[in-house]
Amino acid sequence: MSRLKRIYDWFELRLQLEGPVGEVVLHKVPRDTASWWYVFGSAAFTLLMLQIVTGILLALVYVPSGAQAWNSLNILNHQIPLGWYLRALHGWGSDFMVAVVFIHMAQVFLFGAYKYPRELTWTVGVFLLLATLGMAFTGQVLRFDQDAYWGLGIGVFIMSRVPWIGGGLVHLLLGGPVIAGATLSRFFTLHVFVIPGTLLLLALVHVWMVIKLGINEWPMPGRLVRRSTYIADYNKLAHEDGIPFVPGAFWKDLIFSGAVVAAVAVCAAVFGPYGPGGQPDPSIIQTVPKPDFPFLWIYAVLSYLPPSMETPFILVAPILMIAGLLAVPFVAGEGEKSWHRRPVAILALASVAVAWAVFTNLATFTPWSPHMNAWSGDTLPVRYLEEATPLVRQGAVIFQAKQCRNCHSVGGHGGQRGPALDDVATRMTVDQLRFKVVSGGGNMPAYGKNLSPPEIEALVSFLETLHPKGQSPAIDAAQQAVENAAASPPGSQGGTP
């Protein structure tokens, strides 16, 4: 024991942690605060630690590249012992963390714990919630399956609607004009370094303020918060009817956090990891992507909104929600804390909870119906098929089936992501069209593996007809010269034999 004491004294002399740790462990909290209602914050911090540990282990195998991400997850699922369980722990830990953070925010709001002098504590908590949601979204993208690909596509489509800076934000987030390997590298950096580091920093600041300002007292009816007297009243209550945080309140935090981690472990063992689903294929949009659990309600809301309301909702609603949360402690920073005397707060919280539950339930069976300006269900204008050969008509059918008009416009109707195709035959030769369809390039995916050679020829034959009347299609000048030379009579070219 004397040797251990000497080792302890050696470290304590240099680190001097005994004082700060003792202050944290032994600081007094009101007796009524040592309640099962006050355990959600500790559980959220415990889940954050679980996510960091499991995330580090996953990062040892995961490869953040467009070619290897999907394969590396399948290796974890099927080839590495308990790799599937590690993925399941991380995935279910994410869902539980989002749920616990939401419950903690609701409990803090219900108990009036955002009031003076804890306005900054609440503000940091709001950013912790946003960072937690950011972790969940970036984690879904890293699965890089069909759901992740199209979920990210919808997300950046939403971001692109931001006035003035939308295009730049999309390019910065994706690392280019399309979802590719650079996109995964950026999201990997966000998910593994930026957001966890931000979460950990904000969580430590949050805990520090809770310790220095004290844990919120039990909200008794008639116990009003006044800026002039609250701190003195709280210190008096903690001194006269307080108990040390350890073990008085800590044991409940410990038991609840352990129960939550056990629940995560059981769900991971019983239900396993989520995905990955099919490999991401931008040429297949006959899919029904659904976001992960925390974002299902947004999916349902966007599905039920009229198309004309989508952009206003997307641009305005998130800003209003975040601004409303940040404004709460500054608008209602004094007065009653007890929910018995705050009917407006109860009604607001109940309305939000019911709306969230309803939309989350609707999202489980709501069809995917994003507003797309280019819906390839619209038929091609008749003039493009007048006097068309069977091969050209077959190409038009393929053009419709592969929903090319989601990215390209024809006859003034269609998407704006790619160039209009009304005069594509004047810009590209047949060989260039064929190469573009097979190999893709730029914003366009490669269709070489999704179309058979006869289908490619039919599609190119249709594209070759897309040129203004009276204007000839583009030709290869070198090939034309060879053909002209072959067709000319001997000696007609002149020159030295």
Secondary structure, 3 states (H helix, E strand, C coil): CHHHHHHHHHHHHHHCCHHHHHHHHHCEEEHHHCCHHHCHHHHHHHHHHHHHHHHHHHHCCCCCCCCCHHHHHHHHHHCCCCHHHHHHHHHHHHHHHHHHHHHHHHHHHHCCCCCCCCHHHHHHHHHHHHHHHHHHHHHHHHHCCHHHHHHHHHHHHHHCCCCCCHHHHHHHHHCCCCCCHHHHHHHHHHHHHHHHHHHHHHHHHHHHHHHHHCCCCCCCCCCCECCCCHHHHHHHHHHHCEEEHHHHCHHHHHHHHHHHHHHHHHHHHHHCCCCCCCCCCCCCCCCCCCCCHHHHHHHHHHHHCCHHHHHHHHHHHHHHHHHHHHHHHHHCCCECCCHHHCHHHHHHHHHHHHHHHHHHHHHCCCCCCCCCCCCCCCCCCHHHCCCCCHHHHHHHHHHHHCCHHHCCEECCEECCCCCCCCCHHHHCCHHHHHHHHHHCECCECCCCCCCCHHHHHHHHHHHCCCCCCCCCCCCCHHHHHHHHHHHCCCCCCCCCC
